[in-house]
């Protein structure tokens, strides 16, 4: 695999992990991190949560397109693309209700990353009567549909079961990387019914878990309008390694059924889904501090440089609850094409292409 191809693949997958190519700039200037670390991550969490939820919901899609497992030794290779859909209610949030400290002021409704492409209210961060930072709440990307690609292999096991595996090795990109793995198990219940071999339907239990990990570059430089008085730190290089480590886990446990006709299969499932996103910052971040002499004023100096470990870990316990989906699959020789729709707090549309043997 060429380095050029690996780079392009990495950029594509990163773009599908919470950031699209066209809206990547949403995270290049994270001005809200200029506040105290606890306030900065609260704002970042509120801002990014809708995409994190939609991405986690998309990871739970594409696991199955029939309730009938492969015969022992049979297998399929399936490529799916799911789109997690951010509900309209998650396009904005009220910054006064996310638990910011009294040091941060600003009123009005702000866009989440999925919300309108317009700047939000003016926010200010003050300490000891000195305004340290002022910025407009960031724009949204005005994009509610978060695509999630998956590639998986299903392998028939004994006892009416099938193992499903997803895997993307770590792909390096500039200033970051991304990787994915997942495992699922399908077990057929119809085999326990009398005359099961002539029944036109199958009922199975399924459980699958997917884990995606990525490092995403960030960008926060000192405000050029504020005095800089660094002594041991070179601001031209000290802040070039800012990253956000992202870990997304998605669990899907469902009962599924399918009606198996010669060319077309209708399938559906109902069950429980749970997703979780954990984000941690790394690198050095410049924060303004109050300097008392000659008069109290804001300044960037060595004491205001925070490490990623100084910022609290962000733990987004995303949607957990019931999910139900319905869809159909067309099989022509060994080629399969499927599409389904999942109804949940974050709905998901999935389509895919596969090659199935036995």
ZAMARGU-4260 file (C-alpha; in steps of 0.2 Angstrom, whole numbers, plus 5000, padded with zeros to 4 digits):
<rodrens>
0) 5000/5000/5000 | 5008/5017/4995 | 5011/5031/5007 | 5000/5042/4996 | 4985/5030/4997
5) 4988/5027/5016 | 4988/5046/5018 | 4972/5049/5008 | 4963/5034/5017 | 4968/5041/5034
10) 4961/5058/5029 | 4945/5051/5023 | 4942/5040/5039 | 4947/5055/5050 | 4935/5066/5041
15) 4921/5053/5045 | 4927/5053/5063 | 4917/5068/5069 | 4926/5080/5057 | 4922/5082/5038
20) 4934/5088/5026 | 4924/5104/5023 | 4922/5108/5042 | 4939/5102/5049 | 4942/5121/5052
25) 4929/5120/5066 | 4943/5113/5077 | 4958/5122/5071 | 4955/5137/5082 | 4948/5132/5098
30) 4947/5149/5107 | 4935/5142/5120 | 4950/5133/5127 | 4958/5149/5132 | 4947/5149/5148
35) 4951/5139/5163 | 4954/5120/5159 | 4938/5114/5167 | 4927/5127/5158 | 4936/5124/5141
40) 4932/5105/5141 | 4914/5108/5146 | 4912/5119/5131 | 4921/5107/5120 | 4910/5093/5126
45) 4894/5102/5123 | 4900/5108/5106 | 4905/5091/5100 | 4893/5079/5108 | 4880/5078/5093
50) 4893/5072/5081 | 4900/5060/5094 | 4883/5053/5097 | 4879/5052/5078 | 4896/5043/5075
55) 4893/5031/5089 | 4876/5027/5082 | 4883/5024/5065 | 4896/5012/5072 | 4882/5001/5078
60) 4875/5000/5060 | 4879/4988/5046 | 4882/4973/5057 | 4869/4962/5048 | 4858/4960/5033
65) 4850/4943/5037 | 4846/4933/5052 | 4852/4917/5043 | 4870/4913/5048 | 4883/4906/5036
70) 4885/4887/5035 | 4901/4881/5044 | 4915/4887/5033 | 4905/4899/5023 | 4910/4918/5024
75) 4906/4935/5017 | 4915/4951/5015 | 4904/4966/5017 | 4907/4985/5015 | 4894/4997/5022
80) 4891/5015/5024 | 4880/5021/5038 | 4875/5039/5042 | 4871/5044/5059 | 4858/5058/5059
85) 4859/5072/5072 | 4841/5077/5078 | 4836/5096/5076 | 4836/5098/5095 | 4854/5094/5096
90) 4860/5108/5084 | 4861/5121/5097 | 4864/5123/5116 | 4862/5136/5130 | 4880/5140/5136
95) 4873/5146/5153 | 4866/5128/5156 | 4882/5117/5154 | 4890/5121/5171 | 4903/5134/5166
100) 4911/5144/5181 | 4906/5162/5185 | 4923/5167/5177 | 4915/5164/5160 | 4901/5176/5155
105) 4890/5176/5139 | 4872/5174/5135 | 4862/5167/5121 | 4861/5151/5111 | 4876/5143/5104
110) 4878/5132/5089 | 4885/5114/5092 | 4896/5107/5078 | 4881/5101/5069 | 4872/5118/5070
115) 4870/5134/5060 | 4885/5141/5052 | 4885/5157/5061 | 4895/5164/5076 | 4887/5163/5093
120) 4886/5175/5107 | 4901/5185/5113 | 4910/5175/5128 | 4922/5183/5140 | 4934/5175/5153
125) 4939/5186/5167 | 4949/5184/5183 | 4952/5196/5197 | 4943/5210/5187 | 4954/5208/5172
130) 4947/5201/5156 | 4959/5188/5150 | 4950/5182/5134 | 4935/5187/5123 | 4928/5177/5108
135) 4913/5173/5099 | 4906/5156/5102 | 4911/5145/5087 | 4901/5142/5071 | 4893/5125/5068
140) 4896/5115/5052 | 4878/5115/5047 | 4879/5097/5044 | 4868/5084/5053 | 4873/5068/5044
145) 4889/5059/5050 | 4895/5045/5038 | 4903/5030/5046 | 4911/5017/5034 | 4914/4999/5039
150) 4922/4984/5031 | 4919/4967/5040 | 4920/4948/5037 | 4907/4935/5043 | 4913/4917/5045
155) 4901/4903/5048 | 4904/4893/5064 | 4897/4876/5071 | 4881/4876/5081 | 4872/4888/5070
160) 4883/4903/5074 | 4893/4916/5064 | 4908/4927/5069 | 4909/4944/5062 | 4925/4954/5063
165) 4929/4972/5058 | 4947/4979/5058 | 4956/4994/5051 | 4975/4995/5056 | 4982/5011/5062
170) 4984/5023/5048 | 4996/5037/5051 | 4991/5055/5045 | 4999/5071/5048 | 4999/5075/5067
175) 4988/5060/5070 | 4982/5042/5066 | 4966/5032/5066 | 4962/5013/5069 | 4946/5002/5072
180) 4941/4985/5077 | 4925/4976/5081 | 4918/4959/5084 | 4901/4952/5084 | 4892/4935/5086
185) 4876/4929/5078 | 4867/4914/5084 | 4852/4906/5076 | 4837/4902/5086 | 4826/4894/5072
190) 4837/4879/5072 | 4828/4873/5088 | 4811/4873/5080 | 4804/4857/5073 | 4804/4857/5054
195) 4816/4872/5054 | 4824/4867/5037 | 4808/4871/5027 | 4804/4887/5036 | 4806/4903/5025
200) 4812/4914/5040 | 4825/4914/5053 | 4827/4922/5070 | 4843/4925/5078 | 4852/4934/5093
205) 4866/4946/5089 | 4879/4955/5099 | 4892/4966/5092 | 4905/4979/5099 | 4915/4991/5089
210) 4930/5002/5095 | 4937/5017/5086 | 4953/5026/5091 | 4960/5042/5084 | 4972/5056/5087
215) 4965/5073/5080 | 4976/5088/5078 | 4970/5104/5087 | 4976/5122/5085 | 4977/5135/5099
220) 4990/5149/5098 | 4992/5164/5109 | 4981/5179/5106 | 4992/5191/5096 | 4982/5206/5103
225) 4988/5201/5121 | 5006/5204/5128 | 5018/5189/5126 | 5032/5187/5139 | 5038/5169/5137
230) 5056/5166/5144 | 5059/5148/5142 | 5046/5143/5129 | 5047/5147/5111 | 5029/5150/5105
235) 5033/5147/5087 | 5036/5128/5091 | 5029/5124/5108 | 5011/5123/5103 | 5013/5113/5087
240) 5009/5096/5095 | 4992/5099/5101 | 4980/5084/5099 | 4964/5076/5105 | 4964/5058/5108
245) 4947/5051/5104 | 4940/5034/5108 | 4922/5029/5103 | 4914/5012/5108 | 4898/5006/5102
250) 4888/4991/5108 | 4873/4983/5099 | 4863/4968/5106 | 4848/4964/5096 | 4835/4950/5092
255) 4834/4950/5073 | 4823/4941/5060 | 4823/4939/5041 | 4811/4932/5028 | 4822/4923/5015
260) 4815/4923/4997 | 4824/4917/4982 | 4832/4934/4977 | 4827/4947/4991 | 4828/4945/5010
265) 4818/4957/5021 | 4826/4959/5038 | 4823/4969/5054 | 4829/4969/5072 | 4825/4976/5089
270) 4837/4978/5104 | 4848/4989/5115 | 4862/5000/5109 | 4875/5010/5119 | 4889/5021/5114
275) 4903/5030/5123 | 4915/5043/5118 | 4931/5048/5128 | 4942/5062/5123 | 4959/5068/5131
280) 4970/5082/5126 | 4989/5081/5124 | 5002/5094/5120 | 5005/5112/5127 | 4991/5125/5127
285) 4994/5144/5130 | 4982/5151/5142 | 4982/5170/5147 | 4985/5174/5165 | 4984/5190/5176
290) 5000/5200/5180 | 4998/5212/5194 | 5013/5224/5189 | 5013/5238/5184 | 4994/5238/5183
295) 4984/5222/5183 | 4983/5215/5165 | 4982/5200/5154 | 4998/5192/5148 | 5004/5176/5140
300) 5019/5169/5149 | 5027/5152/5155 | 5015/5151/5170 | 5000/5150/5159 | 5006/5136/5148
305) 4995/5120/5152 | 4998/5102/5147 | 4985/5091/5140 | 4985/5082/5157 | 4979/5098/5165
310) 4963/5097/5156 | 4949/5085/5163 | 4945/5070/5153 | 4929/5072/5143 | 4918/5057/5145
315) 4903/5058/5134 | 4891/5044/5139 | 4881/5045/5123 | 4864/5037/5118 | 4859/5021/5127
320) 4842/5013/5124 | 4831/5004/5112 | 4834/5003/5093 | 4824/4996/5080 | 4828/4994/5061
325) 4821/4987/5045 | 4828/4984/5028 | 4830/4972/5014 | 4844/4963/5004 | 4845/4958/4986
330) 4857/4944/4982 | 4862/4941/4964 | 4874/4925/4963 | 4887/4930/4976 | 4884/4948/4976
335) 4873/4956/4990 | 4866/4974/4991 | 4857/4980/5006 | 4849/4995/5014 | 4841/4998/5031
340) 4835/5012/5042 | 4837/5012/5061 | 4825/5021/5073 | 4833/5027/5089 | 4837/5044/5098
345) 4850/5046/5084 | 4843/5038/5068 | 4854/5029/5056 | 4853/5025/5037 | 4864/5011/5031
350) 4868/5004/5014 | 4881/4992/5008 | 4888/4979/4996 | 4895/4962/5000 | 4901/4946/4993
355) 4894/4930/5001 | 4899/4912/4999 | 4888/4898/5007
</rodrens>
